[in-house]
Amino acid sequence: MRWDSLPTGFILGLIAPVLGFFAYGTMYVTAIRPWYDLEWFVNDLFLGTSEYRTRIVSLSLVADAFLFFLLERLDMLRAMRGVILAMLLYGLYIVPTIVIDELTGLGWI
């Protein structure tokens, strides 16, 4: 399998935000709230509070930006397209969730 392919970039684009999620969670429980642990971050803050879920997923997508520019540096244009597709897939979760939360907050739903 070639590394410069759309499926490879797509898979890497799906995995990178997961790693970014754990990197952000580790920074959060080490620097901002050191009295908590990573289990609290995942279970209580991310899974337990829907208010912060889309914000945390959006911050996790910063890892895709780093991956995108790394692939650009390595001149892997097809893999870059896969990363963009993965980011769009995450966007298909983030945007409707934000819209539904806002409409619920206004009492329209």
PyMOL CGO cylinders between C-alpha atoms (Angstrom):
from pymol import cmd
from pymol.cgo import CYLINDER

trace = [
    CYLINDER, 0.00, 0.00, 0.00, 1.27, 3.42, -0.91, 0.3, 1, 1, 1, 1, 1, 1,
    CYLINDER, 1.27, 3.42, -0.91, 1.57, 5.93, 1.89, 0.3, 1, 1, 1, 1, 1, 1,
    CYLINDER, 1.57, 5.93, 1.89, 0.54, 8.82, -0.37, 0.3, 1, 1, 1, 1, 1, 1,
    CYLINDER, 0.54, 8.82, -0.37, -3.06, 7.72, -0.85, 0.3, 1, 1, 1, 1, 1, 1,
    CYLINDER, -3.06, 7.72, -0.85, -6.47, 9.04, 0.08, 0.3, 1, 1, 1, 1, 1, 1,
    CYLINDER, -6.47, 9.04, 0.08, -7.40, 6.09, 2.36, 0.3, 1, 1, 1, 1, 1, 1,
    CYLINDER, -7.40, 6.09, 2.36, -4.14, 6.39, 4.28, 0.3, 1, 1, 1, 1, 1, 1,
    CYLINDER, -4.14, 6.39, 4.28, -4.70, 10.11, 4.86, 0.3, 1, 1, 1, 1, 1, 1,
    CYLINDER, -4.70, 10.11, 4.86, -8.31, 9.46, 5.85, 0.3, 1, 1, 1, 1, 1, 1,
    CYLINDER, -8.31, 9.46, 5.85, -7.34, 6.85, 8.44, 0.3, 1, 1, 1, 1, 1, 1,
    CYLINDER, -7.34, 6.85, 8.44, -4.54, 9.04, 9.80, 0.3, 1, 1, 1, 1, 1, 1,
    CYLINDER, -4.54, 9.04, 9.80, -6.99, 11.95, 9.85, 0.3, 1, 1, 1, 1, 1, 1,
    CYLINDER, -6.99, 11.95, 9.85, -9.39, 9.92, 11.98, 0.3, 1, 1, 1, 1, 1, 1,
    CYLINDER, -9.39, 9.92, 11.98, -6.68, 8.73, 14.39, 0.3, 1, 1, 1, 1, 1, 1,
    CYLINDER, -6.68, 8.73, 14.39, -4.85, 12.04, 14.91, 0.3, 1, 1, 1, 1, 1, 1,
    CYLINDER, -4.85, 12.04, 14.91, -7.74, 13.78, 16.75, 0.3, 1, 1, 1, 1, 1, 1,
    CYLINDER, -7.74, 13.78, 16.75, -7.99, 10.83, 19.12, 0.3, 1, 1, 1, 1, 1, 1,
    CYLINDER, -7.99, 10.83, 19.12, -4.34, 11.33, 19.98, 0.3, 1, 1, 1, 1, 1, 1,
    CYLINDER, -4.34, 11.33, 19.98, -4.99, 15.07, 20.19, 0.3, 1, 1, 1, 1, 1, 1,
    CYLINDER, -4.99, 15.07, 20.19, -7.88, 14.39, 22.57, 0.3, 1, 1, 1, 1, 1, 1,
    CYLINDER, -7.88, 14.39, 22.57, -5.63, 12.49, 24.96, 0.3, 1, 1, 1, 1, 1, 1,
    CYLINDER, -5.63, 12.49, 24.96, -2.86, 15.08, 24.60, 0.3, 1, 1, 1, 1, 1, 1,
    CYLINDER, -2.86, 15.08, 24.60, -5.31, 17.87, 25.45, 0.3, 1, 1, 1, 1, 1, 1,
    CYLINDER, -5.31, 17.87, 25.45, -6.77, 15.83, 28.31, 0.3, 1, 1, 1, 1, 1, 1,
    CYLINDER, -6.77, 15.83, 28.31, -3.31, 15.21, 29.72, 0.3, 1, 1, 1, 1, 1, 1,
    CYLINDER, -3.31, 15.21, 29.72, -2.46, 18.91, 29.56, 0.3, 1, 1, 1, 1, 1, 1,
    CYLINDER, -2.46, 18.91, 29.56, -5.81, 19.82, 31.11, 0.3, 1, 1, 1, 1, 1, 1,
    CYLINDER, -5.81, 19.82, 31.11, -5.46, 17.54, 34.12, 0.3, 1, 1, 1, 1, 1, 1,
    CYLINDER, -5.46, 17.54, 34.12, -1.79, 18.38, 34.59, 0.3, 1, 1, 1, 1, 1, 1,
    CYLINDER, -1.79, 18.38, 34.59, -1.74, 22.15, 34.23, 0.3, 1, 1, 1, 1, 1, 1,
    CYLINDER, -1.74, 22.15, 34.23, -5.29, 23.47, 34.64, 0.3, 1, 1, 1, 1, 1, 1,
    CYLINDER, -5.29, 23.47, 34.64, -6.87, 21.04, 37.13, 0.3, 1, 1, 1, 1, 1, 1,
    CYLINDER, -6.87, 21.04, 37.13, -4.07, 18.98, 38.68, 0.3, 1, 1, 1, 1, 1, 1,
    CYLINDER, -4.07, 18.98, 38.68, -6.34, 17.51, 41.38, 0.3, 1, 1, 1, 1, 1, 1,
    CYLINDER, -6.34, 17.51, 41.38, -8.18, 15.47, 38.73, 0.3, 1, 1, 1, 1, 1, 1,
    CYLINDER, -8.18, 15.47, 38.73, -6.95, 12.61, 36.55, 0.3, 1, 1, 1, 1, 1, 1,
    CYLINDER, -6.95, 12.61, 36.55, -7.40, 11.58, 32.93, 0.3, 1, 1, 1, 1, 1, 1,
    CYLINDER, -7.40, 11.58, 32.93, -10.24, 9.21, 33.84, 0.3, 1, 1, 1, 1, 1, 1,
    CYLINDER, -10.24, 9.21, 33.84, -12.19, 12.18, 35.22, 0.3, 1, 1, 1, 1, 1, 1,
    CYLINDER, -12.19, 12.18, 35.22, -11.52, 14.13, 32.01, 0.3, 1, 1, 1, 1, 1, 1,
    CYLINDER, -11.52, 14.13, 32.01, -12.84, 11.34, 29.78, 0.3, 1, 1, 1, 1, 1, 1,
    CYLINDER, -12.84, 11.34, 29.78, -15.78, 10.10, 31.86, 0.3, 1, 1, 1, 1, 1, 1,
    CYLINDER, -15.78, 10.10, 31.86, -17.07, 13.15, 33.68, 0.3, 1, 1, 1, 1, 1, 1,
    CYLINDER, -17.07, 13.15, 33.68, -16.07, 16.13, 31.56, 0.3, 1, 1, 1, 1, 1, 1,
    CYLINDER, -16.07, 16.13, 31.56, -16.24, 14.69, 28.04, 0.3, 1, 1, 1, 1, 1, 1,
    CYLINDER, -16.24, 14.69, 28.04, -18.83, 11.90, 28.22, 0.3, 1, 1, 1, 1, 1, 1,
    CYLINDER, -18.83, 11.90, 28.22, -20.80, 13.24, 31.17, 0.3, 1, 1, 1, 1, 1, 1,
    CYLINDER, -20.80, 13.24, 31.17, -21.23, 16.87, 30.07, 0.3, 1, 1, 1, 1, 1, 1,
    CYLINDER, -21.23, 16.87, 30.07, -22.68, 17.47, 26.63, 0.3, 1, 1, 1, 1, 1, 1,
    CYLINDER, -22.68, 17.47, 26.63, -21.93, 21.20, 26.91, 0.3, 1, 1, 1, 1, 1, 1,
    CYLINDER, -21.93, 21.20, 26.91, -18.17, 20.64, 26.54, 0.3, 1, 1, 1, 1, 1, 1,
    CYLINDER, -18.17, 20.64, 26.54, -18.23, 17.68, 24.13, 0.3, 1, 1, 1, 1, 1, 1,
    CYLINDER, -18.23, 17.68, 24.13, -18.18, 19.64, 20.87, 0.3, 1, 1, 1, 1, 1, 1,
    CYLINDER, -18.18, 19.64, 20.87, -15.60, 22.08, 22.21, 0.3, 1, 1, 1, 1, 1, 1,
    CYLINDER, -15.60, 22.08, 22.21, -13.24, 19.29, 23.17, 0.3, 1, 1, 1, 1, 1, 1,
    CYLINDER, -13.24, 19.29, 23.17, -13.70, 17.52, 19.82, 0.3, 1, 1, 1, 1, 1, 1,
    CYLINDER, -13.70, 17.52, 19.82, -13.00, 20.81, 18.03, 0.3, 1, 1, 1, 1, 1, 1,
    CYLINDER, -13.00, 20.81, 18.03, -9.81, 21.33, 20.01, 0.3, 1, 1, 1, 1, 1, 1,
    CYLINDER, -9.81, 21.33, 20.01, -8.78, 17.77, 19.26, 0.3, 1, 1, 1, 1, 1, 1,
    CYLINDER, -8.78, 17.77, 19.26, -8.90, 18.58, 15.55, 0.3, 1, 1, 1, 1, 1, 1,
    CYLINDER, -8.90, 18.58, 15.55, -5.82, 20.75, 15.97, 0.3, 1, 1, 1, 1, 1, 1,
    CYLINDER, -5.82, 20.75, 15.97, -3.88, 17.49, 15.72, 0.3, 1, 1, 1, 1, 1, 1,
    CYLINDER, -3.88, 17.49, 15.72, -5.26, 17.10, 12.18, 0.3, 1, 1, 1, 1, 1, 1,
    CYLINDER, -5.26, 17.10, 12.18, -3.86, 20.52, 11.30, 0.3, 1, 1, 1, 1, 1, 1,
    CYLINDER, -3.86, 20.52, 11.30, -0.41, 19.42, 12.43, 0.3, 1, 1, 1, 1, 1, 1,
    CYLINDER, -0.41, 19.42, 12.43, -0.79, 16.20, 10.43, 0.3, 1, 1, 1, 1, 1, 1,
    CYLINDER, -0.79, 16.20, 10.43, -1.96, 18.16, 7.38, 0.3, 1, 1, 1, 1, 1, 1,
    CYLINDER, -1.96, 18.16, 7.38, 1.09, 20.42, 7.40, 0.3, 1, 1, 1, 1, 1, 1,
    CYLINDER, 1.09, 20.42, 7.40, 3.41, 17.48, 8.03, 0.3, 1, 1, 1, 1, 1, 1,
    CYLINDER, 3.41, 17.48, 8.03, 2.01, 15.72, 4.98, 0.3, 1, 1, 1, 1, 1, 1,
    CYLINDER, 2.01, 15.72, 4.98, 2.36, 18.95, 3.00, 0.3, 1, 1, 1, 1, 1, 1,
    CYLINDER, 2.36, 18.95, 3.00, 5.99, 19.14, 4.04, 0.3, 1, 1, 1, 1, 1, 1,
    CYLINDER, 5.99, 19.14, 4.04, 6.50, 15.55, 2.86, 0.3, 1, 1, 1, 1, 1, 1,
    CYLINDER, 6.50, 15.55, 2.86, 4.74, 16.37, -0.45, 0.3, 1, 1, 1, 1, 1, 1,
    CYLINDER, 4.74, 16.37, -0.45, 2.00, 13.77, 0.09, 0.3, 1, 1, 1, 1, 1, 1,
    CYLINDER, 2.00, 13.77, 0.09, -0.86, 15.56, -1.62, 0.3, 1, 1, 1, 1, 1, 1,
    CYLINDER, -0.86, 15.56, -1.62, -3.25, 12.61, -1.87, 0.3, 1, 1, 1, 1, 1, 1,
    CYLINDER, -3.25, 12.61, -1.87, -2.91, 11.85, 1.84, 0.3, 1, 1, 1, 1, 1, 1,
    CYLINDER, -2.91, 11.85, 1.84, -3.61, 15.52, 2.57, 0.3, 1, 1, 1, 1, 1, 1,
    CYLINDER, -3.61, 15.52, 2.57, -6.95, 15.13, 0.79, 0.3, 1, 1, 1, 1, 1, 1,
    CYLINDER, -6.95, 15.13, 0.79, -7.76, 12.20, 3.05, 0.3, 1, 1, 1, 1, 1, 1,
    CYLINDER, -7.76, 12.20, 3.05, -7.03, 14.32, 6.13, 0.3, 1, 1, 1, 1, 1, 1,
    CYLINDER, -7.03, 14.32, 6.13, -9.40, 16.99, 4.81, 0.3, 1, 1, 1, 1, 1, 1,
    CYLINDER, -9.40, 16.99, 4.81, -12.11, 14.36, 4.31, 0.3, 1, 1, 1, 1, 1, 1,
    CYLINDER, -12.11, 14.36, 4.31, -11.63, 13.14, 7.88, 0.3, 1, 1, 1, 1, 1, 1,
    CYLINDER, -11.63, 13.14, 7.88, -11.92, 16.70, 9.16, 0.3, 1, 1, 1, 1, 1, 1,
    CYLINDER, -11.92, 16.70, 9.16, -15.15, 17.11, 7.20, 0.3, 1, 1, 1, 1, 1, 1,
    CYLINDER, -15.15, 17.11, 7.20, -16.46, 13.91, 8.76, 0.3, 1, 1, 1, 1, 1, 1,
    CYLINDER, -16.46, 13.91, 8.76, -15.75, 15.29, 12.23, 0.3, 1, 1, 1, 1, 1, 1,
    CYLINDER, -15.75, 15.29, 12.23, -17.47, 18.50, 11.10, 0.3, 1, 1, 1, 1, 1, 1,
    CYLINDER, -17.47, 18.50, 11.10, -20.58, 16.49, 10.25, 0.3, 1, 1, 1, 1, 1, 1,
    CYLINDER, -20.58, 16.49, 10.25, -20.77, 15.67, 13.95, 0.3, 1, 1, 1, 1, 1, 1,
    CYLINDER, -20.77, 15.67, 13.95, -19.74, 19.06, 15.37, 0.3, 1, 1, 1, 1, 1, 1,
    CYLINDER, -19.74, 19.06, 15.37, -21.92, 21.48, 13.38, 0.3, 1, 1, 1, 1, 1, 1,
    CYLINDER, -21.92, 21.48, 13.38, -25.31, 19.73, 13.78, 0.3, 1, 1, 1, 1, 1, 1,
    CYLINDER, -25.31, 19.73, 13.78, -24.63, 19.13, 17.47, 0.3, 1, 1, 1, 1, 1, 1,
    CYLINDER, -24.63, 19.13, 17.47, -23.91, 22.82, 18.04, 0.3, 1, 1, 1, 1, 1, 1,
    CYLINDER, -23.91, 22.82, 18.04, -27.03, 23.84, 16.10, 0.3, 1, 1, 1, 1, 1, 1,
    CYLINDER, -27.03, 23.84, 16.10, -29.22, 21.42, 18.08, 0.3, 1, 1, 1, 1, 1, 1,
    CYLINDER, -29.22, 21.42, 18.08, -27.74, 22.60, 21.39, 0.3, 1, 1, 1, 1, 1, 1,
    CYLINDER, -27.74, 22.60, 21.39, -28.34, 26.25, 20.50, 0.3, 1, 1, 1, 1, 1, 1,
    CYLINDER, -28.34, 26.25, 20.50, -31.91, 25.62, 19.34, 0.3, 1, 1, 1, 1, 1, 1,
    CYLINDER, -31.91, 25.62, 19.34, -32.57, 23.64, 22.52, 0.3, 1, 1, 1, 1, 1, 1,
    CYLINDER, -32.57, 23.64, 22.52, -31.17, 26.50, 24.60, 0.3, 1, 1, 1, 1, 1, 1,
    CYLINDER, -31.17, 26.50, 24.60, -33.53, 28.93, 22.87, 0.3, 1, 1, 1, 1, 1, 1,
    CYLINDER, -33.53, 28.93, 22.87, -36.47, 26.63, 23.55, 0.3, 1, 1, 1, 1, 1, 1,
    CYLINDER, -36.47, 26.63, 23.55, -37.23, 25.97, 19.89, 0.3, 1, 1, 1, 1, 1, 1,
    CYLINDER, -37.23, 25.97, 19.89, -36.77, 22.22, 20.20, 0.3, 1, 1, 1, 1, 1, 1,
]
cmd.load_cgo(trace, "trace")
